Amino acid sequence: MVYTNVKLNIYNIAIGYKFSSIYAVILKKNRLKQKILLLKSQITLPLLSGLILTIAFPKLCYAWFIWFAFIPINIALCCALPKKGFYYGFICGYIHYLTLLYWLIHTFINYAYFNWILALLILLLFCAYLALYFGIFFSLIAWLCSKPATLLFLFPILWVALEYIRSFLFSGFPWELIGYSQYANLYLIQIADIFGVYGISYLIAFFNVSIFLLFLYFTKKKWHGVLIEKQLVRYIFCSIIIIFGSVFLYNYFQINSLEKLFNNVKSIRAGIVQGNIEQLDKWEAKHQTITIEKYINLSYKMKDDKPDIVIWPETALPFYYTYDVKLSKLVEEGIKKNETDFLVGSPSFTRDNDLIKYYNSAYLINAKGEPLGKYDKIHLVPFGEYVPIKNFLPFINKLVEGVVGDFSSGKIGQILNWNKCGIGVQICFEILFPELSIAAVKNGAELIITITNDGWFGDTSAPYQHFSMAVFRAVENKRSLIRSANTGISGFVNPIGKVLGMTDIFQDKTLLCELPIINKKTIYNQFGDVFAIFCVIIMICCIIHKIIYIRR
């Protein structure tokens, strides 16, 4: 009997051990599955936010998507520590910039002659640098914003602060800040004449975090262990109504008052020539004459419409104007034939004994073929027009052809004094930097002309993205803007940001438009990025306060 009981006990223990082992294995597998699912969700939500951000920009242009773009990553951030906040933000920024700036590969392969592996590597590294700003932002959010009310206050401020820092750090690359996504929304972007594009970025970030907190409230979820209070919800609703109601009213009255003003001010008739010259051909000697004749003949098509000025794009003249006598004379004879004033892009240089300086320039030439003035590009493209720290990077060549050495910078604020009005010129990449337009306007520019050669970008999203940012320079300064591009997009923008005409890319095209010339001061062109600087100061103060609090 005893033997039987012992045998049964041993049997039960064995069976129990067997089942417990099986249960442990199942439990272990379930935990592994849960970890994998959690990891997937942690990666998926930031990825989703990054993709939504890109969808809001040209070519896709689903601009309303951006008003909800940060909600997925904020959900992932609900209980995250700063380290994970950085991780989530970096993923979000990385996928966003990879999908937004993919066109850089086309430029590197076709014009820098990199193989596709090197081109991809450079893109990956550059996007990693830009993604750092996202990582730092969401890390700061996780660190500084333990309470929902703090999150509501700091989220848009920190975002604007880091966008502004990105605009000047390491030469600056403020390409497609989130505010630029709204370039076609006239009843929103007029506040740019007070706050610049950063004001629009603030509104987008504020709306995103407001909707996110409302989502947490109605789903009864917590932010860092804290439930959303009804009082905060009331405050959010009131803030949205007051802020966006005020913005709409300001935009409405600005548009109405400016449209009435347009009827009572002088105007100019301007013509654009889009030569559509193949980038690889334009600098070859055998194509120089062909290029010039093409621009002259296209311009002549507009003669009967009697434009006050005709604009050719960046480096439309593939030689040194005034230095190459034969080709310069050909241009001047063509201008005389058209009987109007011209603004043309050309490389130039100055010589001081043995010191030669090269410039990316724009010449104003009158109807008699006489040069009236020259603008030299100020903000140069790193590795495109000059090689930074080239003593340490001797193996890297510039992407730009046609000059022997690096380009030099012109003087900020220089304008061209035309008999109709002062002209502020921006060449290519410069249109991204509002301080250059501000400096020109302060010196008397009543018209902004930007000339560019977007042939580097091919048939990608880049020309569309580049054009969208130019619209804001018109709104910020309340000036008409003309954009002439070699391969497109060329177009006209009036002082409220309305696109009055634009071309498609890769077309031989001329375009005419009558534009109002107004000399109106705005808060933005008087005080610049005070709002963005204020956001940076608040960010620094919050970080210092947090450090002091931790040490206590």
C-alpha positions in Angstrom: 0.0 0.0 0.0 2.8 2.4 1.0 4.7 1.4 -2.1 1.6 2.2 -4.3 1.1 5.6 -2.7 4.8 6.5 -3.2 4.5 5.4 -6.8 1.4 7.5 -7.3 3.1 10.5 -5.8 6.2 10.1 -7.9 3.9 9.8 -11.0 1.9 12.9 -10.0 5.1 14.9 -9.5 6.4 13.8 -12.8 3.2 14.7 -14.6 3.1 18.0 -12.8 6.7 18.8 -13.7 6.0 17.9 -17.3 3.0 20.2 -17.5 4.7 23.0 -15.6 7.6 22.8 -18.0 5.2 22.9 -21.0 3.4 25.9 -19.3 6.7 27.7 -18.7 7.7 27.2 -22.4 4.2 28.5 -23.5 4.5 31.5 -21.1 8.0 32.2 -22.3 6.8 32.2 -25.9 3.9 34.4 -25.0 6.2 36.9 -23.3 8.5 36.9 -26.3 5.5 37.5 -28.6 4.4 40.3 -26.4 7.8 41.9 -26.5 7.9 41.5 -30.3 4.5 43.1 -30.6 5.5 45.9 -28.2 8.7 46.5 -30.2 6.7 46.5 -33.4 4.2 49.0 -32.0 7.0 51.2 -30.7 8.6 51.3 -34.1 5.4 51.4 -36.1 4.0 54.5 -34.5 7.0 56.8 -35.0 7.4 55.4 -38.6 3.7 56.3 -39.2 4.2 59.8 -38.0 7.3 60.2 -40.2 5.4 59.0 -43.3 2.4 61.3 -42.5 4.7 64.3 -42.3 6.1 63.5 -45.8 2.7 63.0 -47.3 1.8 66.6 -46.4 4.5 68.1 -48.6 4.8 68.3 -52.4 4.4 66.4 -54.7 1.7 64.6 -52.7 0.5 67.8 -51.1 -2.0 66.3 -48.6 -1.4 69.3 -46.4 -4.2 68.6 -43.9 -2.4 65.3 -42.9 0.2 67.3 -41.0 -2.4 68.5 -38.5 -2.5 65.0 -37.1 1.0 63.8 -37.9 2.5 63.8 -34.4 -0.4 61.9 -32.7 1.0 58.4 -33.4 4.4 59.1 -32.0 2.9 60.9 -29.0 0.9 57.7 -28.2 4.2 55.8 -28.2 5.6 58.5 -25.9 2.9 58.3 -23.2 5.1 56.5 -20.7 8.5 56.8 -22.3 11.7 58.0 -20.6 14.0 60.5 -22.4 16.2 57.8 -23.8 13.2 56.1 -25.5 11.9 59.5 -26.5 15.1 60.1 -28.4 14.8 56.7 -30.0 11.2 57.3 -31.2 12.0 60.8 -32.4 15.0 59.6 -34.4 13.0 56.9 -36.1 10.2 59.4 -37.0 12.7 62.0 -38.3 14.8 59.4 -40.2 11.9 57.9 -42.1 10.5 61.4 -42.8 13.7 62.8 -44.3 14.5 59.6 -46.2 11.1 59.9 -48.0 11.3 63.7 -48.3 14.9 64.0 -49.6 15.2 60.8 -51.6 15.9 63.1 -54.6 19.4 63.7 -53.4 20.4 60.3 -54.7 19.5 61.5 -58.2 21.7 64.6 -57.8 24.7 62.7 -56.4 24.6 60.0 -59.1 23.9 62.1 -62.2 25.9 65.3 -61.3 28.5 64.4 -58.7 29.1 61.1 -60.5 29.0 59.0 -57.3 28.1 55.4 -57.6 24.7 54.5 -56.1 26.3 52.9 -52.9 28.1 56.1 -52.1 25.1 58.3 -53.0 22.9 56.2 -50.7 25.4 56.3 -47.9 25.6 60.1 -48.0 21.8 60.3 -48.0 21.6 58.0 -45.0 24.2 60.0 -43.1 22.6 63.4 -43.9 19.1 62.1 -42.9 20.6 60.8 -39.7 21.9 64.3 -38.9 18.5 65.9 -39.6 16.7 63.1 -37.5 18.8 64.2 -34.5 16.6 67.2 -34.2 13.5 65.0 -34.0 15.3 62.8 -31.5 16.3 65.7 -29.3 12.8 67.2 -29.5 11.0 64.1 -28.3 13.7 63.4 -25.7 13.1 66.9 -24.3 9.3 66.3 -24.4 9.7 63.1 -22.3 12.1 64.8 -19.9 10.5 68.2 -19.4 6.8 67.4 -19.8 5.7 65.0 -17.1 2.3 66.8 -16.8 -0.3 67.2 -19.6 -0.5 71.0 -19.0 3.2 71.3 -19.4 3.1 69.2 -22.6 0.4 71.5 -24.1 2.5 74.6 -23.3 6.0 73.3 -24.3 5.3 71.0 -27.3 4.9 73.8 -29.9 7.5 76.0 -28.3 10.2 73.3 -28.3 9.3 72.4 -31.9 9.7 76.0 -33.1 13.0 76.4 -31.2 14.6 73.4 -32.8 13.3 74.3 -36.3 15.0 77.7 -35.8 18.2 76.2 -34.6 18.3 73.9 -37.6 17.9 76.9 -39.9 21.4 78.3 -39.1 23.4 75.5 -37.4 26.2 74.2 -39.6 25.3 76.7 -42.4 21.6 75.8 -42.0 19.2 73.5 -43.8 15.6 74.7 -43.1 14.2 72.7 -46.0 10.4 72.1 -45.7 9.8 73.1 -42.1 6.4 71.9 -41.2 4.9 75.4 -41.7 5.8 75.3 -45.4 3.3 72.5 -45.9 0.5 75.1 -45.7 1.8 77.3 -48.5 -1.4 77.1 -50.5 -3.7 77.9 -47.5 -4.1 81.7 -48.0 -6.4 82.1 -45.0 -3.7 80.7 -42.7 -0.4 81.9 -43.9 -0.9 85.7 -43.6 0.3 85.6 -40.0 3.8 84.9 -41.5 4.1 88.7 -41.8 4.3 88.7 -38.0 5.9 85.4 -37.0 7.4 84.1 -40.2 6.9 80.4 -41.2 7.6 79.6 -37.6 4.2 80.9 -36.6 2.6 78.3 -38.9 4.8 75.6 -37.5 3.7 76.7 -34.0 0.0 76.4 -34.9 0.5 72.9 -36.4 2.4 71.6 -33.4 -0.1 73.2 -31.0 -3.1 71.6 -32.8 -1.4 68.2 -32.9 -0.7 68.1 -29.1 -4.2 69.5 -28.4 -5.9 66.7 -30.4 -3.6 64.2 -28.8 -4.5 65.3 -25.2 -8.2 65.2 -26.2 -7.7 61.6 -27.5 -6.1 60.6 -24.1 -9.0 62.2 -22.2 -11.8 60.5 -24.2 -10.0 57.1 -24.1 -9.2 57.5 -20.4 -5.5 57.0 -21.0 -2.7 58.6 -19.0 0.3 60.8 -19.9 3.2 59.7 -17.8 0.8 58.2 -15.2 -1.4 61.4 -15.0 -5.0 61.5 -16.2 -6.2 64.4 -18.3 -8.4 66.6 -16.2 -11.7 68.1 -17.5 -10.5 71.6 -16.7 -7.5 71.1 -19.1 -9.9 69.9 -21.8 -12.0 73.0 -21.4 -8.8 75.1 -21.7 -7.8 73.2 -24.9 -11.2 73.8 -26.6 -11.1 77.5 -25.6 -7.5 77.9 -26.8 -8.3 76.3 -30.2 -11.3 78.5 -30.7 -9.5 81.7 -29.6 -6.2 81.1 -31.4 -7.5 79.8 -34.7 -10.4 82.2 -34.7 -8.0 85.1 -34.3 -5.7 83.7 -37.0 -8.7 83.3 -39.4 -9.9 86.9 -38.8 -6.4 88.4 -39.2 -5.9 86.5 -42.4 -9.4 87.4 -43.7 -8.9 91.2 -43.1 -5.3 91.1 -44.4 -6.4 89.5 -47.7 -9.3 91.9 -48.2 -7.3 95.0 -47.4 -4.4 94.0 -49.6 -6.6 93.1 -52.5 -8.2 96.6 -52.3 -4.7 98.1 -52.2 -3.6 96.2 -55.3 -6.1 98.3 -57.3 -4.5 101.6 -56.2 -0.8 100.9 -56.6 1.6 100.8 -59.5 2.2 97.5 -61.2 4.7 96.0 -63.5 4.4 93.5 -66.4 7.1 90.8 -66.0 8.1 88.0 -68.3 9.8 84.7 -67.3 11.8 82.5 -69.7 12.2 78.9 -68.8 14.9 77.7 -71.1 14.9 74.0 -70.1 18.6 73.6 -70.9 20.1 70.1 -70.1 22.4 70.5 -67.2 25.1 68.3 -68.6 25.2 70.3 -71.9 25.0 73.9 -70.8 28.7 74.3 -69.9 30.1 72.7 -73.1 31.5 75.3 -75.5 29.6 74.0 -78.5 26.3 74.5 -76.6 26.9 78.0 -75.3 25.8 79.9 -78.4 22.8 77.5 -78.9 21.8 78.2 -75.2 22.0 82.0 -75.6 20.0 82.0 -78.9 17.4 79.8 -77.4 16.8 82.3 -74.5 16.8 85.3 -76.9 14.3 83.6 -79.2 12.0 82.6 -76.4 12.1 86.1 -75.0 11.3 87.6 -78.4 7.9 85.7 -78.3 6.8 88.1 -75.5 7.9 91.3 -77.3 4.4 92.2 -78.5 3.1 92.0 -74.9 5.6 94.7 -73.9 6.9 93.3 -70.6 8.7 95.8 -68.4 11.3 93.2 -67.5 12.3 89.7 -68.6 13.9 87.3 -66.2 16.2 84.5 -67.1 17.2 81.8 -64.5 20.3 81.1 -62.5 23.4 80.7 -64.7 21.3 81.1 -67.9 24.5 82.5 -69.4 27.0 79.6 -69.2 30.0 81.9 -69.4 31.5 84.9 -67.7 29.3 87.8 -68.8 31.3 91.0 -69.7 34.5 88.9 -69.8 33.8 86.8 -72.8 33.3 89.6 -75.3 31.9 87.6 -78.2 29.2 85.9 -76.2 28.4 89.0 -74.1 27.8 91.0 -77.3 25.4 88.2 -78.6 23.4 88.6 -75.4 23.3 92.4 -75.5 22.2 92.4 -79.2 19.4 90.0 -78.3 18.3 92.3 -75.4 18.3 95.3 -77.8 16.2 93.3 -80.2 13.6 92.7 -77.4 13.6 96.3 -76.4 13.1 95.8 -72.7 15.1 95.4 -69.5 16.5 92.0 -68.5 17.6 90.2 -65.3 19.9 87.3 -66.2 21.9 84.8 -64.2 25.6 84.4 -64.9 28.8 83.4 -63.1 31.2 86.3 -62.6 34.6 87.0 -61.0 36.7 89.8 -59.7 40.5 90.1 -59.9 42.7 91.8 -57.3 46.3 91.2 -58.4 46.7 87.5 -58.1 43.6 87.0 -56.0 40.5 85.9 -58.1 37.1 85.6 -56.5 34.2 83.8 -58.3 30.6 84.6 -57.8 27.2 83.2 -58.7 25.6 86.4 -59.9 22.6 88.1 -61.5 22.9 91.0 -63.9 20.4 93.8 -64.4 20.7 94.9 -68.1 18.7 97.7 -69.6 17.0 97.7 -73.1 20.1 99.2 -74.6 22.2 96.2 -73.6 24.0 98.1 -70.8 24.6 96.4 -67.4 23.0 98.5 -64.6 24.0 96.4 -61.6 25.0 93.0 -60.3 23.9 90.9 -57.4 26.3 88.3 -56.0 24.9 85.3 -54.2 25.4 85.4 -50.4 24.4 82.1 -48.9 26.3 79.4 -50.8 25.5 75.7 -50.9 28.0 73.6 -49.0 29.8 71.1 -51.2 27.8 72.6 -54.2 29.4 76.1 -54.4 32.2 75.8 -51.9 33.8 73.0 -49.8 33.7 73.8 -46.1 36.9 73.0 -44.2 38.4 72.0 -47.5 41.9 71.6 -46.0 40.5 68.6 -44.2 38.4 67.4 -47.2 40.7 67.7 -50.2 39.1 64.6 -51.8 35.7 66.2 -52.2 34.9 68.1 -55.4 32.1 70.6 -55.9 28.9 69.6 -57.7 28.8 72.8 -59.7 30.6 72.9 -63.0 31.9 76.0 -64.9 34.2 77.6 -62.4 37.8 77.0 -61.4 37.7 77.7 -57.7 35.1 78.0 -54.9 32.5 80.7 -55.1 32.7 83.7 -52.8 29.8 85.3 -51.0 28.3 88.7 -51.8 27.2 91.4 -49.4 24.0 90.9 -47.5 21.2 93.4 -48.2 22.4 94.4 -51.7 19.6 95.3 -54.1 19.4 96.2 -57.7 18.1 99.7 -58.4 15.7 99.4 -61.4 13.9 102.4 -62.7 10.5 100.9 -61.8 11.4 99.7 -58.3 14.1 98.3 -56.1 14.7 94.5 -56.7 15.8 92.1 -54.1 17.4 89.0 -55.7 17.7 85.6 -54.2 19.6 82.9 -56.1 18.5 79.2 -55.7 19.1 77.9 -52.1 18.9 81.5 -50.7 15.2 81.6 -50.8 15.1 79.2 -47.8 16.6 81.9 -45.6 14.1 84.7 -44.8 16.8 87.0 -43.3 18.2 87.6 -46.8 14.8 88.8 -48.1 14.3 90.9 -45.0 17.7 92.6 -45.5 16.9 93.4 -49.1 13.5 94.8 -48.2 15.0 97.0 -45.5 17.3 98.4 -48.1 14.4 99.4 -50.4 13.5 96.2 -52.3 9.8 96.4 -53.5 10.0 93.3 -55.6 11.6 89.9 -54.9 13.0 87.9 -57.7 14.4 84.4 -57.2 16.3 82.7 -60.0 17.3 79.1 -59.8 18.5 76.0 -61.7 16.5 73.0 -60.4 17.8 70.9 -63.3 19.9 69.1 -60.7 16.8 67.5 -59.2 15.4 65.7 -62.2 11.7 64.7 -62.3 11.4 64.4 -58.5 9.6 66.2 -55.7 12.4 68.7 -55.1 11.4 71.4 -57.6 7.9 71.4 -56.2 9.2 71.6 -52.6 11.6 74.4 -53.5 8.8 76.4 -55.1 6.5 76.0 -52.1 9.0 77.6 -49.8 9.4 80.7 -52.0 5.8 81.6 -51.5 6.5 82.5 -47.9 9.0 85.1 -48.7 6.3 87.0 -50.6 3.9 86.7 -47.6 6.4 87.6 -44.9 7.4 90.8 -46.6 4.2 91.6 -48.5 6.1 91.8 -51.7 5.4 90.4 -55.2 7.7 87.5 -56.0 8.9 86.2 -59.4 10.6 82.8 -59.7 12.5 81.9 -62.9 13.9 78.4 -63.0 15.9 76.7 -65.8 13.8 73.5 -65.9 10.9 74.7 -63.7 9.0 75.4 -61.6 8.8 79.1 -62.7 6.0 81.3 -61.5 4.5 84.5 -60.0 3.3 85.0 -56.4 1.5 88.1 -55.2 2.0 89.7 -51.8 -0.7 87.5 -50.1 1.0 84.4 -51.4 -1.4 83.7 -54.2 0.2 81.9 -57.1 -0.8 83.9 -60.2 0.9 81.5 -62.7 3.3 78.7 -62.8 5.0 76.3 -65.3 5.4 72.6 -65.4 8.9 71.2 -65.2 11.0 70.3 -68.2 9.2 72.6 -70.6 10.5 75.3 -72.9 8.2 78.0 -71.6 7.5 81.7 -71.4 5.1 83.3 -68.9 3.7 86.8 -68.4 2.0 88.4 -65.5 1.1 91.8 -64.1 2.2 92.2 -60.5 1.4 94.9 -57.9 4.3 96.8 -56.4 3.7 97.8 -52.8 6.1 99.2 -50.2 4.5 98.0 -47.0 6.3 97.4 -43.8 5.4 94.2 -41.8 6.3 93.3 -38.3 8.3 90.4 -39.6 10.5 92.4 -41.9 11.1 94.9 -39.1 11.9 92.5 -36.3 12.7 89.2 -38.0 12.6 85.9 -36.1 11.9 87.4 -32.7 9.2 84.9 -32.1 11.4 81.9 -32.9 14.3 83.3 -30.8 11.8 83.8 -27.9 10.9 80.1 -28.2 14.7 79.2 -28.0 15.0 81.3 -24.9 12.1 79.5 -23.2 13.6 76.1 -24.2 16.9 77.0 -22.6 15.3 78.3 -19.5 13.2 75.2 -19.1 16.3 73.0 -19.5 18.2 75.0 -16.9 15.3 74.9 -14.5 15.0 71.1 -14.8 18.7 70.6 -14.2 18.6 72.8 -11.0 15.4 71.0 -9.8 17.1 67.5 -10.3 20.3 68.7 -8.4 18.1 69.8 -5.5 
